[in-house]
Amino acid sequence: MSDIDKRNRLSEEPFTYRITKNGTVVIYHKGKQINFLKDREALRLIERINEVEDNITELQLLLAKITGNFKRGNEKCTTSQSYIDFNIYIKTFLTHISF
């Protein structure tokens, strides 16, 4: 683990998760919801969590890998900027879809 978590951030346990009644897994980083998984992805994650739940560092690493690189490039956007970026993304996406 020392090669993966060189700055020892996972020992602070920044990630938490909650499994809802309908089987959705909600992942939090320092108390803020950052991701949720449903259906097959949620079942795979729950199985993996059950395998590593005794090892806190492994669990934190697993949750970090699931969330990906969520703090890159969008954490400083204002609400209006995020809305504009999202609209541009949707318009670009819709122009590439043929109906």
Legacy VTK file of the C-alpha trace (Angstrom):
# vtk DataFile Version 3.0
C-alpha trace
ASCII
DATASET POLYDATA
POINTS 99 float
0.000 0.000 0.000
2.855 2.410 0.642
3.530 2.837 -3.072
-0.093 3.699 -3.806
-0.836 6.043 -0.891
2.484 7.836 -0.485
0.970 10.873 1.228
-1.044 8.652 3.584
-4.339 10.355 2.745
-6.430 7.207 2.787
-5.665 6.685 6.477
-7.792 9.791 7.144
-10.747 7.831 5.734
-12.079 10.559 3.400
-14.496 8.185 1.635
-17.680 6.756 3.085
-20.529 4.870 1.504
-24.169 4.063 2.143
-26.244 1.241 0.710
-29.880 2.231 0.218
-32.938 -0.012 0.525
-33.185 -0.448 -3.231
-29.542 -1.528 -3.536
-28.019 1.735 -4.742
-24.570 2.513 -3.344
-23.953 6.190 -2.590
-20.311 7.256 -2.189
-19.288 10.324 -0.208
-16.015 12.221 0.037
-15.647 14.190 3.254
-19.407 14.166 3.707
-20.374 15.292 0.204
-22.047 12.930 -2.242
-19.829 12.433 -5.255
-21.068 9.271 -6.926
-23.744 6.612 -6.863
-23.960 3.196 -8.440
-27.027 1.179 -9.371
-27.885 -2.299 -10.574
-24.982 -4.511 -11.633
-22.280 -1.995 -10.730
-23.706 -1.634 -7.226
-23.860 -5.401 -6.729
-20.231 -5.804 -7.814
-19.150 -3.008 -5.488
-21.073 -4.481 -2.539
-19.409 -7.851 -3.139
-15.993 -6.200 -3.276
-16.716 -4.149 -0.131
-17.630 -7.337 1.723
-14.286 -8.850 0.678
-12.144 -5.948 1.928
-14.208 -4.458 4.755
-11.721 -5.625 7.414
-8.908 -3.621 5.798
-9.698 0.104 6.020
-6.959 1.130 3.592
-8.129 -1.366 0.963
-11.707 -0.138 1.370
-10.631 3.485 0.985
-8.567 2.601 -2.080
-11.509 0.741 -3.598
-13.837 3.721 -3.102
-11.193 6.089 -4.477
-10.821 3.978 -7.611
-14.589 3.788 -8.117
-14.977 7.562 -7.924
-12.141 8.120 -10.364
-10.532 11.509 -10.719
-13.521 13.505 -9.541
-11.542 16.506 -8.272
-9.842 17.426 -11.510
-10.956 20.478 -13.419
-14.464 21.023 -12.148
-14.157 21.732 -8.441
-13.688 25.485 -8.882
-16.550 26.143 -11.304
-19.360 28.351 -10.194
-22.912 27.115 -10.525
-23.601 29.230 -13.588
-20.368 28.111 -15.265
-21.204 24.460 -14.617
-24.653 25.001 -16.099
-23.165 26.610 -19.227
-20.592 23.820 -19.603
-23.299 21.198 -19.214
-25.480 22.850 -21.875
-22.542 22.970 -24.302
-21.847 19.297 -23.620
-25.486 18.318 -24.224
-25.701 20.341 -27.457
-22.480 18.764 -28.734
-23.686 15.313 -27.771
-27.063 15.769 -29.463
-25.507 16.984 -32.712
-23.570 13.711 -33.018
-26.611 11.471 -32.546
-28.550 10.471 -35.627
-32.225 9.773 -35.131
LINES 1 100
99 0 1 2 3 4 5 6 7 8 9 10 11 12 13 14 15 16 17 18 19 20 21 22 23 24 25 26 27 28 29 30 31 32 33 34 35 36 37 38 39 40 41 42 43 44 45 46 47 48 49 50 51 52 53 54 55 56 57 58 59 60 61 62 63 64 65 66 67 68 69 70 71 72 73 74 75 76 77 78 79 80 81 82 83 84 85 86 87 88 89 90 91 92 93 94 95 96 97 98
